[in-house]
Amino acid sequence: EILCFNVGGKRYYCMRRNFDRFPETKLGELVRCTTSAERLKLCDKFIDGDIPEYFFDRSWKGFNDILDVYRLGRLHLNSGGLCAIRTKALIDYWQIDELLLDPCCALKYYPEIEACV
C-alpha cells in the first residue's frame, strides 16, 4: 500500500510497510489508526482514497530525513540549513529517538544543541 504525506504543501509518497519499523513514532502510530478521529489527533487533515493522504501544516524542510529513518533505520541530517534548535523541534515533533542519529551527525548536533540551551 502506498501512502501520501503532504507536509507544508509538498507531497511525499511512501510504502506503508516502512512505518512498521518504528511503531512508537508519530508516523508509525498514524498509519495504524483505524478511524478519522484517531488520525486527526496526529495530523491536520486526512483524505481517504486509493492513496490515503495525510496533511501536516508545517515546514517540509527536513522531512526527507525523517522518512529515511523508516527506510534506513537511522537519522542522517542531509537537509542542511536547519539550526540545532529547529532540528530538535523536528525530531521531537515526529517522535524520532535522538539515539538514531548517525555518529557523523551526532558530532555536530549535540555540541550545537548544548550551545543553544
Accessible surface in RSA format (square Angstrom, percent):
REM  Atomic radii and reference values for relative SASA: ProtOr
REM  Chains: A
REM  Algorithm: Lee & Richards
REM  Probe-radius: 1.40
REM  Slices: 20
REM RES _ NUM      All-atoms   Total-Side   Main-Chain    Non-polar    All polar
REM                ABS   REL    ABS   REL    ABS   REL    ABS   REL    ABS   REL
RES GLU A   1   124.73  71.6  75.95  57.5  48.78 116.1  44.24  85.6  80.50  65.7
RES ILE A   2    76.84  43.7  72.54  54.0   4.30  10.4  72.54  52.2   4.30  11.7
RES LEU A   3     3.14   1.7   3.14   2.2   0.00   0.0   3.14   2.2   0.00   0.0
RES CYS A   4     1.88   1.4   1.88   2.1   0.00   0.0   1.57   4.0   0.32   0.3
RES PHE A   5     0.00   0.0   0.00   0.0   0.00   0.0   0.00   0.0   0.00   0.0
RES ASN A   6    13.87   9.6  13.51  13.1   0.36   0.9   0.00   0.0  13.87  13.4
RES VAL A   7     0.44   0.3   0.44   0.4   0.00   0.0   0.44   0.4   0.00   0.0
RES GLY A   8    39.52  48.7   0.00   N/A  39.52  48.7  17.06  46.8  22.46  50.3
RES GLY A   9    66.59  82.1   0.00   N/A  66.59  82.1  32.17  88.3  34.42  77.1
RES LYS A  10    85.38  41.7  82.20  50.4   3.17   7.6  56.40  50.8  28.98  30.9
RES ARG A  11   132.95  55.8 107.82  55.0  25.13  59.8  18.61  25.4 114.34  69.3
RES TYR A  12    18.39   8.6  14.03   8.0   4.36  11.3  17.48  13.1   0.91   1.1
RES TYR A  13   120.84  56.4  98.70  56.2  22.14  57.6  71.80  54.0  49.04  60.5
RES CYS A  14     8.24   6.2   0.80   0.9   7.44  17.5   7.29  18.5   0.96   1.0
RES MET A  15    62.92  32.6  62.41  41.3   0.51   1.2  46.18  39.3  16.74  22.2
RES ARG A  16    54.32  22.8  54.25  27.7   0.07   0.2  17.87  24.4  36.45  22.1
RES ARG A  17   159.93  67.1 148.78  75.8  11.14  26.5  61.65  84.3  98.28  59.6
RES ASN A  18    33.22  22.9  27.35  26.4   5.87  14.1   5.74  13.8  27.48  26.6
RES PHE A  19     1.87   0.9   0.98   0.6   0.90   2.3   0.98   0.6   0.90   2.6
RES ASP A  20    82.17  57.6  63.79  63.5  18.37  43.4  33.70  79.3  48.47  48.3
RES ARG A  21   125.83  52.8  97.42  49.7  28.41  67.7  37.11  50.7  88.72  53.8
RES PHE A  22    29.77  14.9  29.72  18.4   0.05   0.1  29.77  18.0   0.00   0.0
RES PRO A  23    55.84  40.7  54.80  50.0   1.04   3.8  54.95  45.4   0.90   5.6
RES GLU A  24   117.67  67.6  94.28  71.3  23.39  55.7  73.41 142.0  44.25  36.1
RES THR A  25     2.12   1.5   2.12   2.2   0.00   0.0   2.12   2.9   0.00   0.0
RES LYS A  26    23.47  11.4  23.47  14.4   0.00   0.0   1.22   1.1  22.25  23.7
RES LEU A  27     0.00   0.0   0.00   0.0   0.00   0.0   0.00   0.0   0.00   0.0
RES GLY A  28     0.36   0.4   0.00   N/A   0.36   0.4   0.00   0.0   0.36   0.8
RES GLU A  29    74.76  42.9  73.35  55.5   1.41   3.4  16.25  31.4  58.52  47.8
RES LEU A  30     0.21   0.1   0.00   0.0   0.21   0.5   0.00   0.0   0.21   0.6
RES VAL A  31    15.44  10.2   0.59   0.5  14.85  35.8   0.73   0.6  14.70  39.9
RES ARG A  32   117.88  49.5  97.22  49.6  20.66  49.2  50.04  68.4  67.84  41.1
RES CYS A  33    17.17  13.0   6.08   6.8  11.10  26.1   4.25  10.8  12.92  13.9
RES THR A  34   110.59  78.7  84.93  86.1  25.67  61.2  71.64  96.2  38.95  58.9
RES THR A  35    67.23  47.8  63.01  63.9   4.22  10.1  64.41  86.5   2.82   4.3
RES SER A  36    63.02  53.3  57.85  77.2   5.16  11.9  30.74  65.5  32.28  45.2
RES ALA A  37    68.24  62.7  56.04  86.5  12.20  27.8  63.03  88.8   5.21  13.8
RES GLU A  38    71.65  41.1  69.47  52.6   2.18   5.2  26.45  51.2  45.20  36.9
RES ARG A  39    38.07  16.0  38.07  19.4   0.00   0.0   0.00   0.0  38.07  23.1
RES LEU A  40    93.71  52.2  72.98  52.2  20.73  52.1  73.42  51.6  20.30  54.6
RES LYS A  41   170.30  83.1 135.44  83.1  34.86  83.0  89.56  80.6  80.74  86.0
RES LEU A  42    24.49  13.6  21.35  15.3   3.13   7.9  23.68  16.6   0.80   2.2
RES CYS A  43     7.85   5.9   0.00   0.0   7.85  18.4   3.02   7.6   4.83   5.2
RES ASP A  44    88.69  62.1  59.89  59.6  28.81  68.1  20.17  47.5  68.52  68.3
RES LYS A  45   114.66  55.9 114.44  70.2   0.22   0.5  62.63  56.4  52.03  55.4
RES PHE A  46    30.06  15.0   9.26   5.7  20.80  54.1   9.26   5.6  20.80  59.5
RES ILE A  47    81.27  46.2  78.24  58.3   3.03   7.3  81.11  58.4   0.16   0.4
RES ASP A  48   106.84  74.8  84.94  84.5  21.90  51.8  27.72  65.2  79.11  78.9
RES GLY A  49    46.28  57.1   0.00   N/A  46.28  57.1  34.70  95.2  11.58  25.9
RES ASP A  50   151.42 106.1 116.98 116.4  34.43  81.4  39.06  91.9 112.35 112.1
RES ILE A  51    77.71  44.2  63.27  47.1  14.44  34.8  63.27  45.6  14.44  39.2
RES PRO A  52    11.03   8.0  11.03  10.1   0.00   0.0  11.03   9.1   0.00   0.0
RES GLU A  53    21.14  12.1  21.14  16.0   0.00   0.0   2.05   4.0  19.08  15.6
RES TYR A  54     7.83   3.7   7.83   4.5   0.00   0.0   0.00   0.0   7.83   9.6
RES PHE A  55    45.95  23.0  45.95  28.5   0.00   0.0  45.95  27.9   0.00   0.0
RES PHE A  56     3.73   1.9   0.00   0.0   3.73   9.7   0.62   0.4   3.11   8.9
RES ASP A  57   130.84  91.6 102.77 102.3  28.07  66.4  26.77  63.0 104.06 103.8
RES ARG A  58    73.22  30.7  58.94  30.0  14.28  34.0  24.88  34.0  48.34  29.3
RES SER A  59    52.33  44.2  31.34  41.8  20.99  48.3  33.93  72.3  18.40  25.8
RES TRP A  60    99.71  40.0  99.12  48.0   0.60   1.4  71.95  38.4  27.76  45.0
RES LYS A  61   111.25  54.3 106.85  65.6   4.39  10.5  50.62  45.6  60.63  64.6
RES GLY A  62     3.66   4.5   0.00   N/A   3.66   4.5   0.00   0.0   3.66   8.2
RES PHE A  63     0.95   0.5   0.90   0.6   0.05   0.1   0.90   0.5   0.05   0.1
RES ASN A  64    78.18  53.9  76.79  74.2   1.39   3.3  19.86  47.8  58.32  56.4
RES ASP A  65     3.19   2.2   3.15   3.1   0.04   0.1   0.04   0.1   3.15   3.1
RES ILE A  66     0.02   0.0   0.02   0.0   0.00   0.0   0.02   0.0   0.00   0.0
RES LEU A  67     2.01   1.1   1.42   1.0   0.59   1.5   1.42   1.0   0.59   1.6
RES ASP A  68    32.63  22.9  32.63  32.5   0.00   0.0   1.86   4.4  30.77  30.7
RES VAL A  69     0.00   0.0   0.00   0.0   0.00   0.0   0.00   0.0   0.00   0.0
RES TYR A  70     4.30   2.0   0.68   0.4   3.62   9.4   0.68   0.5   3.62   4.5
RES ARG A  71   101.98  42.8  77.40  39.5  24.58  58.5  38.61  52.8  63.37  38.4
RES LEU A  72    88.12  49.1  73.16  52.3  14.97  37.6  76.49  53.7  11.64  31.3
RES GLY A  73    17.53  21.6   0.00   N/A  17.53  21.6   4.21  11.5  13.32  29.8
RES ARG A  74   113.40  47.6 112.83  57.5   0.57   1.4  32.00  43.7  81.40  49.3
RES LEU A  75     0.11   0.1   0.11   0.1   0.00   0.0   0.11   0.1   0.00   0.0
RES HIS A  76    60.31  33.0  59.67  41.5   0.64   1.6  36.39  37.5  23.93  27.8
RES LEU A  77    49.11  27.4  30.27  21.7  18.84  47.4  30.27  21.3  18.84  50.7
RES ASN A  78    98.43  67.9  69.28  67.0  29.14  70.2  26.98  64.9  71.44  69.1
RES SER A  79    48.11  40.7  13.08  17.5  35.03  80.7  17.68  37.6  30.44  42.6
RES GLY A  80    53.15  65.5   0.00   N/A  53.15  65.5  40.65 111.6  12.50  28.0
RES GLY A  81    89.63 110.5   0.00   N/A  89.63 110.5  43.99 120.7  45.65 102.2
RES LEU A  82    37.65  21.0  15.79  11.3  21.86  55.0  16.90  11.9  20.75  55.8
RES CYS A  83    69.01  52.2  57.18  63.8  11.83  27.8  45.71 115.8  23.30  25.1
RES ALA A  84     4.92   4.5   0.94   1.5   3.97   9.0   3.19   4.5   1.73   4.6
RES ILE A  85    80.98  46.1  79.87  59.5   1.11   2.7  79.91  57.5   1.07   2.9
RES ARG A  86   123.09  51.7 119.67  61.0   3.42   8.1  40.32  55.1  82.77  50.2
RES THR A  87     6.63   4.7   6.63   6.7   0.00   0.0   0.76   1.0   5.87   8.9
RES LYS A  88    73.34  35.8  73.34  45.0   0.00   0.0  52.66  47.4  20.68  22.0
RES ALA A  89    51.29  47.2  42.51  65.6   8.78  20.0  48.71  68.6   2.58   6.8
RES LEU A  90    11.06   6.2  10.20   7.3   0.86   2.2  10.68   7.5   0.38   1.0
RES ILE A  91     1.18   0.7   1.18   0.9   0.00   0.0   1.18   0.8   0.00   0.0
RES ASP A  92    76.22  53.4  60.64  60.4  15.58  36.8  31.72  74.6  44.50  44.4
RES TYR A  93    62.08  29.0  50.90  29.0  11.18  29.1  48.98  36.8  13.10  16.2
RES TRP A  94     1.30   0.5   1.30   0.6   0.00   0.0   0.24   0.1   1.06   1.7
RES GLN A  95    85.55  47.8  69.48  50.8  16.07  38.3  30.13  64.1  55.42  42.0
RES ILE A  96     8.24   4.7   0.00   0.0   8.24  19.9   0.52   0.4   7.72  21.0
RES ASP A  97    76.88  53.9  64.51  64.2  12.36  29.2  29.61  69.7  47.27  47.1
RES GLU A  98    44.56  25.6  40.95  31.0   3.61   8.6  16.71  32.3  27.85  22.7
RES LEU A  99   153.96  85.7 126.53  90.5  27.43  69.0 129.73  91.1  24.23  65.2
RES LEU A 100    39.73  22.1  35.40  25.3   4.33  10.9  38.30  26.9   1.44   3.9
RES LEU A 101    13.63   7.6   1.29   0.9  12.34  31.0   1.29   0.9  12.34  33.2
RES ASP A 102    18.09  12.7  17.22  17.1   0.87   2.1   5.08  12.0  13.01  13.0
RES PRO A 103   105.56  76.9 100.32  91.5   5.24  19.0 105.10  86.8   0.46   2.9
RES CYS A 104    78.62  59.5  60.71  67.7  17.90  42.1  45.43 115.1  33.19  35.8
RES CYS A 105    12.75   9.6   7.06   7.9   5.69  13.4   5.64  14.3   7.11   7.7
RES ALA A 106    21.70  20.0  20.05  30.9   1.65   3.8  20.39  28.7   1.31   3.5
RES LEU A 107   141.54  78.8 128.14  91.7  13.40  33.7 130.48  91.6  11.06  29.8
RES LYS A 108   139.20  67.9 131.82  80.9   7.38  17.6  82.16  74.0  57.04  60.8
RES TYR A 109     5.87   2.7   3.04   1.7   2.84   7.4   5.65   4.2   0.22   0.3
RES TYR A 110    76.18  35.6  76.07  43.3   0.11   0.3  70.68  53.1   5.51   6.8
RES PRO A 111    81.38  59.3  67.67  61.7  13.71  49.8  75.52  62.3   5.86  36.4
RES GLU A 112    66.44  38.1  62.58  47.3   3.86   9.2  34.58  66.9  31.86  26.0
RES ILE A 113    13.21   7.5  13.21   9.8   0.00   0.0  13.21   9.5   0.00   0.0
RES GLU A 114   120.24  69.0 108.40  82.0  11.84  28.2  41.04  79.4  79.20  64.7
RES ALA A 115    90.51  83.2  47.84  73.8  42.68  97.1  60.23  84.8  30.28  80.2
RES CYS A 116    70.91  53.6  34.59  38.6  36.32  85.4  10.67  27.0  60.24  65.0
RES VAL A 117   129.82  85.4  69.69  63.1  60.13 144.9  99.92  86.8  29.89  81.1
END  Absolute sums over single chains surface
CHAIN  1 A     6675.0       5276.9       1398.1       3635.5       3039.5
END  Absolute sums over all chains
TOTAL          6675.0       5276.9       1398.1       3635.5       3039.5
